Amino acid sequence: MPGGARISFNCVTSSLSSLKNCQSYINTGMDIATHVALDLVESSNDVEDVKSMEDVMLEYAAMDRELNHYMRAVEETVNQIKREKPENVPDLKKLVKEKFTALESKNSDSDLQENEKYMYFKDQLKEMRKQFCHGSDNDNEAIEQIDEDIAVTQSQMNFICPITQMEMKRPVRNKVCGHTYEEDAILKIIQTRKQQKKKVRCPKIGCSHVDVKGSDLVPDEALKRAIDSQNKQRWSTLDKSAGYAAATEKICY
C-alpha cells in the first residue's frame, strides 16, 4: 500500500486509558496502606503489622512497575509503527511483548525501593516514629524532667509554620530541604512569585534552598497526626481542669 498501511490505533488508545485507570487504583491502594501503617504506629507500633504493610507497599510497587513497562512498550510500539509506516499491518501483540520483555529484564529490587509512593511511605513511618515512639519505661525514667521539657518545647516549635508563625493545620514538607509549611501559605507564595517570574526561597530561616516548587511539596501526615494528638491532649487537660474547678466551686459554696 503506497505510503504504508493505514492503521487505526483507537482501540490501543482506549486500552491505554483503561490501564491508566488501573494505575490510579494502585495509587489509592498504596495511600490506604500508608495510612494503615501510620495508624498502627500511632496506636501500638506493632512491628509485625507495620512490616506487613511495607510488604504490601512493595507488592503494589511491583504492580506499578509492571504496568508502567507495559504501557511504555505499547506507546513505543505505536510510535515505531507511525514512524516507519510499514506496507503491511505488523503483529502488534508480538512487538509489544518483545519490548515489554526487554524492559522487564532490567528489573531490580532497587526499582521498587525508589518508587515515589514507597519512599513517601518509609519517610512518613520514620517521622511518625519520631513523634510517637518514646522508648522503654526504663529509658524514660533515666531522662531528667528538664530534658523532657526541652524536648516538648522543640517538638511544639516544629508545629509552627515559618510563614504564618501559627500552628499548622495542613503541613506539607519540602522533599528537597525537608522543611515544613502550612500548605495554603506556601502555595500562595509560590503562585505570587510565579506571576512575578521569580523563584521562591525556603521561608525557614537559615535554609539555603532558593527554588521551592509546588511539585516538591508532599503532605506531612506524621506531623499532622502529632499536632492533632497534642491538641486532643490539650483539650482533654482543659476539660479535666474545668471539671475540677466546677467540682471545687460546688463544694466550697
Beta strands, then each sheet from edge to edge (+ up, - down):
strand 1: 171-174
strand 2: 180-182
strand 3: 217-219
sheet 1: 2+ 1- 3+
end
